[in-house]
């Protein structure tokens, strides 16, 4: 199984981070990576992400911006 993140701007159009990660072997690996990398992604213009497993959306879009509350 391949897990991958898709990167978007706030309006849903595609965004490309400076260093795209490629595929991950597990959901945990993908989620750990996003947990560590989100500040750099925001700096690259990525506003939200969705997680896919073998081309099927698992969840998202998920904002990378901090919210109050």
mmCIF file of the N, C-alpha and C atoms, coordinates in Angstrom:
data_MODEL
# 
_entry.id   MODEL 
# 
loop_
_atom_site.group_PDB 
_atom_site.id 
_atom_site.type_symbol 
_atom_site.label_atom_id 
_atom_site.label_alt_id 
_atom_site.label_comp_id 
_atom_site.label_asym_id 
_atom_site.label_entity_id 
_atom_site.label_seq_id 
_atom_site.pdbx_PDB_ins_code 
_atom_site.Cartn_x 
_atom_site.Cartn_y 
_atom_site.Cartn_z 
_atom_site.occupancy 
_atom_site.B_iso_or_equiv 
_atom_site.pdbx_formal_charge 
_atom_site.auth_seq_id 
_atom_site.auth_comp_id 
_atom_site.auth_asym_id 
_atom_site.auth_atom_id 
_atom_site.pdbx_PDB_model_num 
ATOM 1   N N  . UNK A 1 1  ? 0.832   -1.177 0.000  1.00 0.00 ? 1  UNK A N  1 
ATOM 2   C CA . UNK A 1 1  ? 0.000   0.000  0.000  1.00 0.00 ? 1  UNK A CA 1 
ATOM 3   C C  . UNK A 1 1  ? 0.877   1.241  0.000  1.00 0.00 ? 1  UNK A C  1 
ATOM 4   N N  . UNK A 1 2  ? 0.427   2.243  -0.721 1.00 0.00 ? 2  UNK A N  1 
ATOM 5   C CA . UNK A 1 2  ? 1.148   3.505  -0.763 1.00 0.00 ? 2  UNK A CA 1 
ATOM 6   C C  . UNK A 1 2  ? 0.267   4.607  -0.182 1.00 0.00 ? 2  UNK A C  1 
ATOM 7   N N  . UNK A 1 3  ? 0.834   5.365  0.715  1.00 0.00 ? 3  UNK A N  1 
ATOM 8   C CA . UNK A 1 3  ? 0.159   6.495  1.336  1.00 0.00 ? 3  UNK A CA 1 
ATOM 9   C C  . UNK A 1 3  ? 0.809   7.757  0.809  1.00 0.00 ? 3  UNK A C  1 
ATOM 10  N N  . UNK A 1 4  ? -0.021  8.744  0.456  1.00 0.00 ? 4  UNK A N  1 
ATOM 11  C CA . UNK A 1 4  ? 0.545   9.997  -0.039 1.00 0.00 ? 4  UNK A CA 1 
ATOM 12  C C  . UNK A 1 4  ? -0.319  11.173 0.377  1.00 0.00 ? 4  UNK A C  1 
ATOM 13  N N  . UNK A 1 5  ? 0.350   12.317 0.524  1.00 0.00 ? 5  UNK A N  1 
ATOM 14  C CA . UNK A 1 5  ? -0.322  13.571 0.800  1.00 0.00 ? 5  UNK A CA 1 
ATOM 15  C C  . UNK A 1 5  ? -0.536  14.312 -0.504 1.00 0.00 ? 5  UNK A C  1 
ATOM 16  N N  . UNK A 1 6  ? -1.682  14.967 -0.625 1.00 0.00 ? 6  UNK A N  1 
ATOM 17  C CA . UNK A 1 6  ? -1.937  15.899 -1.717 1.00 0.00 ? 6  UNK A CA 1 
ATOM 18  C C  . UNK A 1 6  ? -2.014  17.283 -1.087 1.00 0.00 ? 6  UNK A C  1 
ATOM 19  N N  . UNK A 1 7  ? -1.382  18.218 -1.726 1.00 0.00 ? 7  UNK A N  1 
ATOM 20  C CA . UNK A 1 7  ? -1.197  19.558 -1.176 1.00 0.00 ? 7  UNK A CA 1 
ATOM 21  C C  . UNK A 1 7  ? -2.045  20.558 -1.944 1.00 0.00 ? 7  UNK A C  1 
ATOM 22  N N  . UNK A 1 8  ? -2.723  21.459 -1.200 1.00 0.00 ? 8  UNK A N  1 
ATOM 23  C CA . UNK A 1 8  ? -3.615  22.427 -1.833 1.00 0.00 ? 8  UNK A CA 1 
ATOM 24  C C  . UNK A 1 8  ? -3.464  23.804 -1.192 1.00 0.00 ? 8  UNK A C  1 
ATOM 25  N N  . UNK A 1 9  ? -3.859  24.806 -1.971 1.00 0.00 ? 9  UNK A N  1 
ATOM 26  C CA . UNK A 1 9  ? -4.039  26.152 -1.449 1.00 0.00 ? 9  UNK A CA 1 
ATOM 27  C C  . UNK A 1 9  ? -5.427  26.211 -0.825 1.00 0.00 ? 9  UNK A C  1 
ATOM 28  N N  . UNK A 1 10 ? -5.741  27.292 -0.146 1.00 0.00 ? 10 UNK A N  1 
ATOM 29  C CA . UNK A 1 10 ? -7.019  27.411 0.554  1.00 0.00 ? 10 UNK A CA 1 
ATOM 30  C C  . UNK A 1 10 ? -8.217  27.276 -0.378 1.00 0.00 ? 10 UNK A C  1 
ATOM 31  N N  . UNK A 1 11 ? -8.061  27.663 -1.650 1.00 0.00 ? 11 UNK A N  1 
ATOM 32  C CA . UNK A 1 11 ? -9.180  27.581 -2.594 1.00 0.00 ? 11 UNK A CA 1 
ATOM 33  C C  . UNK A 1 11 ? -9.316  26.202 -3.252 1.00 0.00 ? 11 UNK A C  1 
ATOM 34  N N  . UNK A 1 12 ? -8.484  25.251 -2.844 1.00 0.00 ? 12 UNK A N  1 
ATOM 35  C CA . UNK A 1 12 ? -8.573  23.889 -3.366 1.00 0.00 ? 12 UNK A CA 1 
ATOM 36  C C  . UNK A 1 12 ? -7.702  23.605 -4.577 1.00 0.00 ? 12 UNK A C  1 
ATOM 37  N N  . UNK A 1 13 ? -7.025  24.629 -5.092 1.00 0.00 ? 13 UNK A N  1 
ATOM 38  C CA . UNK A 1 13 ? -6.122  24.387 -6.215 1.00 0.00 ? 13 UNK A CA 1 
ATOM 39  C C  . UNK A 1 13 ? -4.843  23.733 -5.715 1.00 0.00 ? 13 UNK A C  1 
ATOM 40  N N  . UNK A 1 14 ? -4.183  23.029 -6.607 1.00 0.00 ? 14 UNK A N  1 
ATOM 41  C CA . UNK A 1 14 ? -2.977  22.288 -6.237 1.00 0.00 ? 14 UNK A CA 1 
ATOM 42  C C  . UNK A 1 14 ? -1.864  23.238 -5.794 1.00 0.00 ? 14 UNK A C  1 
ATOM 43  N N  . UNK A 1 15 ? -1.121  22.799 -4.815 1.00 0.00 ? 15 UNK A N  1 
ATOM 44  C CA . UNK A 1 15 ? 0.071   23.510 -4.347 1.00 0.00 ? 15 UNK A CA 1 
ATOM 45  C C  . UNK A 1 15 ? 1.214   22.507 -4.342 1.00 0.00 ? 15 UNK A C  1 
ATOM 46  N N  . UNK A 1 16 ? 2.398   22.966 -4.623 1.00 0.00 ? 16 UNK A N  1 
ATOM 47  C CA . UNK A 1 16 ? 3.554   22.068 -4.665 1.00 0.00 ? 16 UNK A CA 1 
ATOM 48  C C  . UNK A 1 16 ? 4.606   22.543 -3.671 1.00 0.00 ? 16 UNK A C  1 
ATOM 49  N N  . UNK A 1 17 ? 4.875   21.737 -2.644 1.00 0.00 ? 17 UNK A N  1 
ATOM 50  C CA . UNK A 1 17 ? 5.918   22.113 -1.697 1.00 0.00 ? 17 UNK A CA 1 
ATOM 51  C C  . UNK A 1 17 ? 7.293   22.074 -2.350 1.00 0.00 ? 17 UNK A C  1 
ATOM 52  N N  . UNK A 1 18 ? 8.234   22.800 -1.769 1.00 0.00 ? 18 UNK A N  1 
ATOM 53  C CA . UNK A 1 18 ? 9.589   22.852 -2.314 1.00 0.00 ? 18 UNK A CA 1 
ATOM 54  C C  . UNK A 1 18 ? 10.218  21.464 -2.366 1.00 0.00 ? 18 UNK A C  1 
ATOM 55  N N  . UNK A 1 19 ? 9.945   20.636 -1.367 1.00 0.00 ? 19 UNK A N  1 
ATOM 56  C CA . UNK A 1 19 ? 10.508  19.285 -1.326 1.00 0.00 ? 19 UNK A CA 1 
ATOM 57  C C  . UNK A 1 19 ? 9.384   18.275 -1.087 1.00 0.00 ? 19 UNK A C  1 
ATOM 58  N N  . UNK A 1 20 ? 8.670   17.879 -2.144 1.00 0.00 ? 20 UNK A N  1 
ATOM 59  C CA . UNK A 1 20 ? 7.594   16.899 -1.958 1.00 0.00 ? 20 UNK A CA 1 
ATOM 60  C C  . UNK A 1 20 ? 8.139   15.577 -1.426 1.00 0.00 ? 20 UNK A C  1 
ATOM 61  N N  . UNK A 1 21 ? 7.394   14.937 -0.520 1.00 0.00 ? 21 UNK A N  1 
ATOM 62  C CA . UNK A 1 21 ? 7.933   13.764 0.164  1.00 0.00 ? 21 UNK A CA 1 
ATOM 63  C C  . UNK A 1 21 ? 7.855   12.456 -0.598 1.00 0.00 ? 21 UNK A C  1 
ATOM 64  N N  . UNK A 1 22 ? 6.990   12.329 -1.577 1.00 0.00 ? 22 UNK A N  1 
ATOM 65  C CA . UNK A 1 22 ? 6.787   11.030 -2.209 1.00 0.00 ? 22 UNK A CA 1 
ATOM 66  C C  . UNK A 1 22 ? 5.822   10.193 -1.393 1.00 0.00 ? 22 UNK A C  1 
ATOM 67  N N  . UNK A 1 23 ? 5.831   8.882  -1.608 1.00 0.00 ? 23 UNK A N  1 
ATOM 68  C CA . UNK A 1 23 ? 4.904   7.975  -0.937 1.00 0.00 ? 23 UNK A CA 1 
ATOM 69  C C  . UNK A 1 23 ? 5.482   7.476  0.382  1.00 0.00 ? 23 UNK A C  1 
ATOM 70  N N  . UNK A 1 24 ? 4.574   7.069  1.252  1.00 0.00 ? 24 UNK A N  1 
ATOM 71  C CA . UNK A 1 24 ? 4.940   6.498  2.550  1.00 0.00 ? 24 UNK A CA 1 
ATOM 72  C C  . UNK A 1 24 ? 4.446   5.064  2.607  1.00 0.00 ? 24 UNK A C  1 
ATOM 73  N N  . UNK A 1 25 ? 5.112   4.238  3.407  1.00 0.00 ? 25 UNK A N  1 
ATOM 74  C CA . UNK A 1 25 ? 4.737   2.834  3.523  1.00 0.00 ? 25 UNK A CA 1 
ATOM 75  C C  . UNK A 1 25 ? 3.563   2.589  4.438  1.00 0.00 ? 25 UNK A C  1 
ATOM 76  N N  . UNK A 1 26 ? 3.348   3.490  5.409  1.00 0.00 ? 26 UNK A N  1 
ATOM 77  C CA . UNK A 1 26 ? 2.253   3.313  6.362  1.00 0.00 ? 26 UNK A CA 1 
ATOM 78  C C  . UNK A 1 26 ? 1.569   4.649  6.617  1.00 0.00 ? 26 UNK A C  1 
ATOM 79  N N  . UNK A 1 27 ? 0.350   4.567  7.110  1.00 0.00 ? 27 UNK A N  1 
ATOM 80  C CA . UNK A 1 27 ? -0.374  5.780  7.485  1.00 0.00 ? 27 UNK A CA 1 
ATOM 81  C C  . UNK A 1 27 ? 0.371   6.510  8.601  1.00 0.00 ? 27 UNK A C  1 
ATOM 82  N N  . UNK A 1 28 ? 0.904   5.770  9.551  1.00 0.00 ? 28 UNK A N  1 
ATOM 83  C CA . UNK A 1 28 ? 1.646   6.372  10.658 1.00 0.00 ? 28 UNK A CA 1 
ATOM 84  C C  . UNK A 1 28 ? 2.862   7.154  10.185 1.00 0.00 ? 28 UNK A C  1 
ATOM 85  N N  . UNK A 1 29 ? 3.576   6.607  9.199  1.00 0.00 ? 29 UNK A N  1 
ATOM 86  C CA . UNK A 1 29 ? 4.734   7.316  8.651  1.00 0.00 ? 29 UNK A CA 1 
ATOM 87  C C  . UNK A 1 29 ? 4.298   8.626  7.998  1.00 0.00 ? 29 UNK A C  1 
ATOM 88  N N  . UNK A 1 30 ? 3.207   8.575  7.240  1.00 0.00 ? 30 UNK A N  1 
ATOM 89  C CA . UNK A 1 30 ? 2.703   9.779  6.570  1.00 0.00 ? 30 UNK A CA 1 
ATOM 90  C C  . UNK A 1 30 ? 2.269   10.824 7.590  1.00 0.00 ? 30 UNK A C  1 
ATOM 91  N N  . UNK A 1 31 ? 1.569   10.395 8.628  1.00 0.00 ? 31 UNK A N  1 
ATOM 92  C CA . UNK A 1 31 ? 1.089   11.329 9.635  1.00 0.00 ? 31 UNK A CA 1 
ATOM 93  C C  . UNK A 1 31 ? 2.228   11.889 10.477 1.00 0.00 ? 31 UNK A C  1 
ATOM 94  N N  . UNK A 1 32 ? 3.227   11.092 10.764 1.00 0.00 ? 32 UNK A N  1 
ATOM 95  C CA . UNK A 1 32 ? 4.399   11.601 11.490 1.00 0.00 ? 32 UNK A CA 1 
ATOM 96  C C  . UNK A 1 32 ? 5.113   12.666 10.673 1.00 0.00 ? 32 UNK A C  1 
ATOM 97  N N  . UNK A 1 33 ? 5.240   12.406 9.370  1.00 0.00 ? 33 UNK A N  1 
ATOM 98  C CA . UNK A 1 33 ? 5.922   13.365 8.498  1.00 0.00 ? 33 UNK A CA 1 
ATOM 99  C C  . UNK A 1 33 ? 5.174   14.694 8.469  1.00 0.00 ? 33 UNK A C  1 
ATOM 100 N N  . UNK A 1 34 ? 3.849   14.655 8.315  1.00 0.00 ? 34 UNK A N  1 
ATOM 101 C CA . UNK A 1 34 ? 3.089   15.907 8.249  1.00 0.00 ? 34 UNK A CA 1 
ATOM 102 C C  . UNK A 1 34 ? 3.179   16.646 9.576  1.00 0.00 ? 34 UNK A C  1 
ATOM 103 N N  . UNK A 1 35 ? 3.193   15.909 10.681 1.00 0.00 ? 35 UNK A N  1 
ATOM 104 C CA . UNK A 1 35 ? 3.316   16.532 12.002 1.00 0.00 ? 35 UNK A CA 1 
ATOM 105 C C  . UNK A 1 35 ? 4.620   17.275 12.180 1.00 0.00 ? 35 UNK A C  1 
ATOM 106 N N  . UNK A 1 36 ? 5.661   16.810 11.527 1.00 0.00 ? 36 UNK A N  1 
ATOM 107 C CA . UNK A 1 36 ? 6.973   17.459 11.617 1.00 0.00 ? 36 UNK A CA 1 
ATOM 108 C C  . UNK A 1 36 ? 7.171   18.526 10.546 1.00 0.00 ? 36 UNK A C  1 
ATOM 109 N N  . UNK A 1 37 ? 6.494   18.383 9.419  1.00 0.00 ? 37 UNK A N  1 
ATOM 110 C CA . UNK A 1 37 ? 6.801   19.202 8.242  1.00 0.00 ? 37 UNK A CA 1 
ATOM 111 C C  . UNK A 1 37 ? 5.823   20.330 7.970  1.00 0.00 ? 37 UNK A C  1 
ATOM 112 N N  . UNK A 1 38 ? 4.716   20.406 8.690  1.00 0.00 ? 38 UNK A N  1 
ATOM 113 C CA . UNK A 1 38 ? 3.696   21.384 8.339  1.00 0.00 ? 38 UNK A CA 1 
ATOM 114 C C  . UNK A 1 38 ? 4.194   22.828 8.344  1.00 0.00 ? 38 UNK A C  1 
ATOM 115 N N  . UNK A 1 39 ? 5.094   23.254 9.250  1.00 0.00 ? 39 UNK A N  1 
ATOM 116 C CA . UNK A 1 39 ? 5.519   24.662 9.177  1.00 0.00 ? 39 UNK A CA 1 
ATOM 117 C C  . UNK A 1 39 ? 6.227   25.003 7.855  1.00 0.00 ? 39 UNK A C  1 
ATOM 118 N N  . UNK A 1 40 ? 7.041   24.092 7.360  1.00 0.00 ? 40 UNK A N  1 
ATOM 119 C CA . UNK A 1 40 ? 7.725   24.314 6.084  1.00 0.00 ? 40 UNK A CA 1 
ATOM 120 C C  . UNK A 1 40 ? 6.729   24.319 4.928  1.00 0.00 ? 40 UNK A C  1 
ATOM 121 N N  . UNK A 1 41 ? 5.721   23.456 5.013  1.00 0.00 ? 41 UNK A N  1 
ATOM 122 C CA . UNK A 1 41 ? 4.706   23.418 3.957  1.00 0.00 ? 41 UNK A CA 1 
ATOM 123 C C  . UNK A 1 41 ? 3.939   24.737 3.892  1.00 0.00 ? 41 UNK A C  1 
ATOM 124 N N  . UNK A 1 42 ? 3.564   25.271 5.052  1.00 0.00 ? 42 UNK A N  1 
ATOM 125 C CA . UNK A 1 42 ? 2.865   26.560 5.083  1.00 0.00 ? 42 UNK A CA 1 
ATOM 126 C C  . UNK A 1 42 ? 3.753   27.645 4.487  1.00 0.00 ? 42 UNK A C  1 
ATOM 127 N N  . UNK A 1 43 ? 5.037   27.630 4.812  1.00 0.00 ? 43 UNK A N  1 
ATOM 128 C CA . UNK A 1 43 ? 5.973   28.610 4.247  1.00 0.00 ? 43 UNK A CA 1 
ATOM 129 C C  . UNK A 1 43 ? 6.073   28.471 2.729  1.00 0.00 ? 43 UNK A C  1 
ATOM 130 N N  . UNK A 1 44 ? 5.841   27.272 2.210  1.00 0.00 ? 44 UNK A N  1 
ATOM 131 C CA . UNK A 1 44 ? 5.880   27.029 0.763  1.00 0.00 ? 44 UNK A CA 1 
ATOM 132 C C  . UNK A 1 44 ? 4.550   27.362 0.077  1.00 0.00 ? 44 UNK A C  1 
ATOM 133 N N  . UNK A 1 45 ? 3.554   27.819 0.842  1.00 0.00 ? 45 UNK A N  1 
ATOM 134 C CA . UNK A 1 45 ? 2.273   28.194 0.252  1.00 0.00 ? 45 UNK A CA 1 
ATOM 135 C C  . UNK A 1 45 ? 1.207   27.127 0.281  1.00 0.00 ? 45 UNK A C  1 
ATOM 136 N N  . UNK A 1 46 ? 1.448   26.045 1.021  1.00 0.00 ? 46 UNK A N  1 
ATOM 137 C CA . UNK A 1 46 ? 0.446   24.978 1.165  1.00 0.00 ? 46 UNK A CA 1 
ATOM 138 C C  . UNK A 1 46 ? -0.464  25.354 2.330  1.00 0.00 ? 46 UNK A C  1 
ATOM 139 N N  . UNK A 1 47 ? -1.783  25.345 2.087  1.00 0.00 ? 47 UNK A N  1 
ATOM 140 C CA . UNK A 1 47 ? -2.745  25.692 3.131  1.00 0.00 ? 47 UNK A CA 1 
ATOM 141 C C  . UNK A 1 47 ? -3.436  24.482 3.738  1.00 0.00 ? 47 UNK A C  1 
ATOM 142 N N  . UNK A 1 48 ? -3.606  23.428 2.936  1.00 0.00 ? 48 UNK A N  1 
ATOM 143 C CA . UNK A 1 48 ? -4.335  22.256 3.413  1.00 0.00 ? 48 UNK A CA 1 
ATOM 144 C C  . UNK A 1 48 ? -3.826  21.007 2.706  1.00 0.00 ? 48 UNK A C  1 
ATOM 145 N N  . UNK A 1 49 ? -4.075  19.865 3.343  1.00 0.00 ? 49 UNK A N  1 
ATOM 146 C CA . UNK A 1 49 ? -3.619  18.584 2.788  1.00 0.00 ? 49 UNK A CA 1 
ATOM 147 C C  . UNK A 1 49 ? -4.729  17.551 2.903  1.00 0.00 ? 49 UNK A C  1 
ATOM 148 N N  . UNK A 1 50 ? -4.650  16.546 2.038  1.00 0.00 ? 50 UNK A N  1 
ATOM 149 C CA . UNK A 1 50 ? -5.522  15.371 2.120  1.00 0.00 ? 50 UNK A CA 1 
ATOM 150 C C  . UNK A 1 50 ? -4.637  14.138 2.036  1.00 0.00 ? 50 UNK A C  1 
ATOM 151 N N  . UNK A 1 51 ? -5.006  13.106 2.789  1.00 0.00 ? 51 UNK A N  1 
ATOM 152 C CA . UNK A 1 51 ? -4.246  11.859 2.802  1.00 0.00 ? 51 UNK A CA 1 
ATOM 153 C C  . UNK A 1 51 ? -4.952  10.820 1.942  1.00 0.00 ? 51 UNK A C  1 
ATOM 154 N N  . UNK A 1 52 ? -4.180  10.167 1.066  1.00 0.00 ? 52 UNK A N  1 
ATOM 155 C CA . UNK A 1 52 ? -4.696  9.141  0.175  1.00 0.00 ? 52 UNK A CA 1 
ATOM 156 C C  . UNK A 1 52 ? -3.963  7.821  0.402  1.00 0.00 ? 52 UNK A C  1 
ATOM 157 N N  . UNK A 1 53 ? -4.713  6.725  0.310  1.00 0.00 ? 53 UNK A N  1 
ATOM 158 C CA . UNK A 1 53 ? -4.146  5.382  0.331  1.00 0.00 ? 53 UNK A CA 1 
ATOM 159 C C  . UNK A 1 53 ? -4.443  4.745  -1.017 1.00 0.00 ? 53 UNK A C  1 
ATOM 160 N N  . UNK A 1 54 ? -3.398  4.449  -1.767 1.00 0.00 ? 54 UNK A N  1 
ATOM 161 C CA . UNK A 1 54 ? -3.552  3.838  -3.091 1.00 0.00 ? 54 UNK A CA 1 
ATOM 162 C C  . UNK A 1 54 ? -4.583  4.580  -3.950 1.00 0.00 ? 54 UNK A C  1 
ATOM 163 N N  . UNK A 1 55 ? -4.544  5.925  -3.898 1.00 0.00 ? 55 UNK A N  1 
ATOM 164 C CA . UNK A 1 55 ? -5.414  6.736  -4.723 1.00 0.00 ? 55 UNK A CA 1 
ATOM 165 C C  . UNK A 1 55 ? -6.791  7.012  -4.158 1.00 0.00 ? 55 UNK A C  1 
ATOM 166 N N  . UNK A 1 56 ? -7.133  6.429  -3.002 1.00 0.00 ? 56 UNK A N  1 
ATOM 167 C CA . UNK A 1 56 ? -8.428  6.653  -2.371 1.00 0.00 ? 56 UNK A CA 1 
ATOM 168 C C  . UNK A 1 56 ? -8.254  7.611  -1.198 1.00 0.00 ? 56 UNK A C  1 
ATOM 169 N N  . UNK A 1 57 ? -9.070  8.672  -1.179 1.00 0.00 ? 57 UNK A N  1 
ATOM 170 C CA . UNK A 1 57 ? -8.954  9.644  -0.095 1.00 0.00 ? 57 UNK A CA 1 
ATOM 171 C C  . UNK A 1 57 ? -9.366  9.010  1.229  1.00 0.00 ? 57 UNK A C  1 
ATOM 172 N N  . UNK A 1 58 ? -8.498  9.134  2.228  1.00 0.00 ? 58 UNK A N  1 
ATOM 173 C CA . UNK A 1 58 ? -8.769  8.644  3.574  1.00 0.00 ? 58 UNK A CA 1 
ATOM 174 C C  . UNK A 1 58 ? -9.375  9.773  4.404  1.00 0.00 ? 58 UNK A C  1 
ATOM 175 N N  . UNK A 1 59 ? -8.781  10.967 4.319  1.00 0.00 ? 59 UNK A N  1 
ATOM 176 C CA . UNK A 1 59 ? -9.363  12.153 4.948  1.00 0.00 ? 59 UNK A CA 1 
ATOM 177 C C  . UNK A 1 59 ? -8.765  13.412 4.360  1.00 0.00 ? 59 UNK A C  1 
ATOM 178 N N  . UNK A 1 60 ? -9.461  14.510 4.618  1.00 0.00 ? 60 UNK A N  1 
ATOM 179 C CA . UNK A 1 60 ? -9.020  15.800 4.147  1.00 0.00 ? 60 UNK A CA 1 
ATOM 180 C C  . UNK A 1 60 ? -10.119 16.469 3.348  1.00 0.00 ? 60 UNK A C  1 
ATOM 181 N N  . UNK A 1 61 ? -9.943  17.717 3.038  1.00 0.00 ? 61 UNK A N  1 
ATOM 182 C CA . UNK A 1 61 ? -8.747  18.494 3.326  1.00 0.00 ? 61 UNK A CA 1 
ATOM 183 C C  . UNK A 1 61 ? -8.650  18.892 4.792  1.00 0.00 ? 61 UNK A C  1 
ATOM 184 N N  . UNK A 1 62 ? -7.422  18.943 5.275  1.00 0.00 ? 62 UNK A N  1 
ATOM 185 C CA . UNK A 1 62 ? -7.108  19.308 6.641  1.00 0.00 ? 62 UNK A CA 1 
ATOM 186 C C  . UNK A 1 62 ? -6.228  20.561 6.583  1.00 0.00 ? 62 UNK A C  1 
ATOM 187 N N  . UNK A 1 63 ? -6.677  21.607 7.258  1.00 0.00 ? 63 UNK A N  1 
ATOM 188 C CA . UNK A 1 63 ? -5.926  22.858 7.267  1.00 0.00 ? 63 UNK A CA 1 
ATOM 189 C C  . UNK A 1 63 ? -4.606  22.686 8.008  1.00 0.00 ? 63 UNK A C  1 
ATOM 190 N N  . UNK A 1 64 ? -3.586  23.375 7.515  1.00 0.00 ? 64 UNK A N  1 
ATOM 191 C CA . UNK A 1 64 ? -2.283  23.393 8.179  1.00 0.00 ? 64 UNK A CA 1 
ATOM 192 C C  . UNK A 1 64 ? -2.109  24.644 9.030  1.00 0.00 ? 64 UNK A C  1 
ATOM 193 N N  . UNK A 1 65 ? -3.124  25.487 9.063  1.00 0.00 ? 65 UNK A N  1 
ATOM 194 C CA . UNK A 1 65 ? -3.054  26.726 9.817  1.00 0.00 ? 65 UNK A CA 1 
ATOM 195 C C  . UNK A 1 65 ? -3.648  26.541 11.204 1.00 0.00 ? 65 UNK A C  1 
ATOM 196 N N  . UNK A 1 66 ? -2.998  27.113 12.187 1.00 0.00 ? 66 UNK A N  1 
ATOM 197 C CA . UNK A 1 66 ? -3.479  27.040 13.559 1.00 0.00 ? 66 UNK A CA 1 
ATOM 198 C C  . UNK A 1 66 ? -4.810  27.781 13.677 1.00 0.00 ? 66 UNK A C  1 
ATOM 199 N N  . UNK A 1 67 ? -5.688  27.250 14.504 1.00 0.00 ? 67 UNK A N  1 
ATOM 200 C CA . UNK A 1 67 ? -6.977  27.901 14.741 1.00 0.00 ? 67 UNK A CA 1 
ATOM 201 C C  . UNK A 1 67 ? -7.121  28.159 16.227 1.00 0.00 ? 67 UNK A C  1 
ATOM 202 N N  . UNK A 1 68 ? -7.911  29.140 16.567 1.00 0.00 ? 68 UNK A N  1 
ATOM 203 C CA . UNK A 1 68 ? -8.200  29.434 17.967 1.00 0.00 ? 68 UNK A CA 1 
ATOM 204 C C  . UNK A 1 68 ? -9.305  28.509 18.439 1.00 0.00 ? 68 UNK A C  1 
ATOM 205 N N  . UNK A 1 69 ? -9.161  27.994 19.656 1.00 0.00 ? 69 UNK A N  1 
ATOM 206 C CA . UNK A 1 69 ? -10.245 27.219 20.237 1.00 0.00 ? 69 UNK A CA 1 
ATOM 207 C C  . UNK A 1 69 ? -9.871  25.819 20.311 1.00 0.00 ? 69 UNK A C  1 
# 
